[in-house]
Amino acid sequence: MELIKIKEKEGKRTVSARDLYEFLESKQDFSHWISNRISQYGFIEDEDFTIILSKSNGGRPSREYHISIDMAKELSMVERNEKGKEARQYFIKMENLAKNQIQELSPAQLILKQAQQLVEYEKRMDKVERKVDLIEAKQTTRNSDHFTVAGYCSLHRIQVSQLQAAELGRKCAKLSREKGYTIETVPDARFGRVNIYHTDVLQKIVC
C-alpha cells in the first residue's frame, strides 16, 4: 500500500513535503511547518530538498518542496506521534524494497543506475560549490555591487595568483578613478585592509 508517493528522477528518490505534511496531520500551516523544520534541523537546499515554484491563477506561485527520503524519515520521527512513526516505518520499508530491486538488476542496468546517480551527485555538488563561492565573495564585500578582486574572481571561478590579483587591482583602481567610482576598503585577515571595486569596473578589467 502506497501511503505517500515516492518519485524517482536520475537515481534520486524524493517525496513531496506537502504530501508528508498532510499525512502527518500537522496542525501548523504548511509554510510555517516546513520552514521551521528546515531551520531547526539544519536541512540544506539542493542536498536534502529542492524548491519548485508551482503555477498559480493570478496569485503568487506556491513553493513546493521535494525532499529526500532521509529528510522525510527525520521529519516523520520528530513529529513524535503515531502518524510520524507509521510514515518513518513506511519509508524504511520502501528503502529496503529499493535495495532488493537494485540487487536484482542486471550488470548493464546497474551500471546505468550508478551513472544516473553520479550525474545527480555532480549536479548537487556544483550547486553547493556555487553557494560556497558566493559566500566567500560576500565575505570580501560591503554590498552586492562592490567586491575585492579576489572575491570577484572566486565568485566567477576565475583562478588568479596573488601577483595577478595585485596587478588587476591596480588596473581597477585606475579605471575607477577615470570613471568616477569610489574606491572603498574592507578588513582582510591577511593584508589588514583591501580595496573593493564596483562590479562595472571589475567586469571590464577581470572578465
C-alpha positions in Angstrom: 0.0 0.0 0.0 1.4 3.4 -1.0 1.0 5.7 2.0 3.0 8.6 0.5 4.0 8.8 -3.2 7.8 8.4 -3.8 9.2 9.7 -7.0 12.5 8.8 -8.6 14.5 11.0 -11.0 18.0 10.4 -12.2 18.6 7.9 -9.5 17.3 10.1 -6.6 14.2 9.3 -4.7 12.1 12.1 -3.3 8.8 12.8 -1.6 6.5 15.9 -1.7 6.9 17.6 1.6 3.2 18.7 1.3 2.1 15.1 0.9 4.1 14.1 4.0 2.7 17.1 5.9 -0.9 16.1 5.1 -0.3 12.5 6.1 1.2 13.6 9.4 -1.9 15.7 10.1 0.2 18.6 11.5 -1.9 21.4 13.0 0.6 24.1 11.8 0.3 26.0 8.5 2.3 24.1 5.8 4.7 27.0 5.0 5.5 27.6 8.7 5.8 23.8 9.3 8.4 23.2 6.6 10.4 26.4 7.1 10.6 25.8 10.9 11.7 22.2 10.4 14.4 23.2 7.9 15.7 25.9 10.3 15.5 23.7 13.4 17.2 20.6 12.0 19.7 22.2 9.5 18.4 20.7 6.3 20.3 22.0 3.2 18.7 23.1 0.0 19.8 21.1 -3.1 21.2 18.4 -0.8 18.2 17.5 1.4 15.5 19.2 -0.6 14.7 21.3 -3.7 12.2 24.0 -4.1 9.9 24.2 -7.1 7.7 27.2 -7.8 4.3 26.0 -9.0 2.0 27.9 -11.3 -0.9 29.9 -9.8 -4.0 31.5 -11.1 -3.1 35.2 -10.8 -1.6 35.0 -7.3 1.9 34.4 -6.1 3.3 31.0 -7.1 3.4 28.4 -4.3 6.6 26.8 -3.1 6.7 23.0 -3.4 9.4 21.2 -1.5 10.7 17.9 -2.9 12.6 16.2 0.0 15.0 13.3 0.2 13.9 10.0 1.8 16.4 10.6 4.7 14.8 14.0 5.3 11.3 12.5 5.1 12.3 9.9 7.7 13.7 12.6 10.1 10.6 14.8 9.6 8.4 11.9 10.5 10.4 11.0 13.5 10.4 14.5 15.0 6.6 14.6 14.9 6.7 12.2 17.8 3.2 10.7 17.2 1.7 7.6 15.7 1.4 9.1 12.2 5.1 10.0 12.3 6.1 6.6 13.4 3.9 5.0 10.7 5.5 7.2 8.0 9.0 6.5 9.1 8.5 2.8 9.1 6.9 3.1 5.6 10.0 4.9 4.3 12.3 2.3 5.8 10.3 -0.4 4.2 10.4 1.3 0.8 14.1 1.8 1.0 14.6 -1.9 1.8 12.5 -2.8 -1.3 14.5 -0.5 -3.4 17.8 -2.1 -2.2 16.4 -5.5 -3.1 15.4 -4.3 -6.6 19.0 -3.0 -7.1 20.4 -6.4 -6.2 18.2 -8.0 -8.9 19.4 -5.6 -11.7 21.5 -6.9 -14.5 25.1 -5.6 -14.7 24.1 -3.3 -17.6 21.1 -1.9 -15.6 23.3 -1.5 -12.5 25.9 0.5 -14.5 23.2 2.7 -15.9 21.7 3.4 -12.5 25.1 4.2 -11.0 25.8 6.6 -13.9 22.5 8.4 -13.2 23.3 8.7 -9.5 26.8 10.1 -10.4 25.3 12.7 -12.7 22.8 13.7 -9.9 25.6 13.9 -7.4 27.7 16.1 -9.6 24.8 18.4 -10.2 24.3 18.8 -6.4 28.0 19.4 -5.8 28.1 22.0 -8.5 25.3 23.9 -6.8 27.0 23.6 -3.4 30.3 24.9 -4.8 28.5 27.9 -6.4 27.0 28.7 -3.0 30.4 28.4 -1.3 31.9 30.7 -3.9 29.1 33.3 -3.3 29.6 33.1 0.5 33.4 33.6 0.1 32.8 36.5 -2.2 30.4 38.2 0.2 32.9 37.9 2.9 35.1 40.4 0.9 32.5 42.9 0.1 30.3 45.6 1.6 27.3 45.2 -0.6 26.3 43.3 -3.7 27.8 46.0 -6.1 31.4 46.0 -4.7 33.9 43.2 -4.4 37.6 42.7 -3.9 39.5 41.4 -6.9 39.9 38.0 -5.2 36.3 37.9 -4.1 35.0 38.7 -7.6 37.3 36.1 -9.2 36.2 33.5 -6.7 32.5 34.2 -7.5 33.1 33.7 -11.2 35.6 30.8 -10.7 38.5 32.7 -12.3 41.8 31.5 -10.9 44.4 34.2 -10.3 47.6 34.3 -8.3 48.4 36.8 -5.7 50.6 38.8 -8.1 47.9 38.7 -10.8 45.3 39.9 -8.3 47.5 42.8 -7.3 48.0 43.8 -11.0 44.3 43.6 -11.6 43.7 45.7 -8.5 45.9 48.4 -9.9 44.0 48.4 -13.2 40.7 48.5 -11.3 41.9 51.4 -9.2 43.0 53.4 -12.3 39.7 52.7 -14.2 37.7 53.6 -11.0 39.3 57.0 -10.8 38.8 57.6 -14.5 35.1 56.7 -14.3 34.5 58.4 -11.0 33.8 55.3 -9.0 34.6 55.5 -5.3 37.3 53.0 -4.1 36.5 51.7 -0.6 38.2 49.2 1.7 37.2 46.3 3.8 39.0 44.3 6.5 41.1 41.4 5.4 42.7 38.7 7.6 45.9 38.5 5.6 46.5 42.1 4.4 44.7 44.2 7.0 42.5 46.2 4.6 42.0 45.7 0.9 40.3 47.7 -1.8 36.8 46.9 -3.2 35.7 48.0 -6.6 32.4 48.4 -8.4 31.2 45.4 -10.4 31.2 47.5 -13.6 34.9 48.1 -13.2 35.7 44.5 -12.2 33.7 43.2 -15.2 35.7 45.3 -17.6 39.1 44.5 -16.1 38.8 40.9 -14.9 36.5 39.3 -17.4 
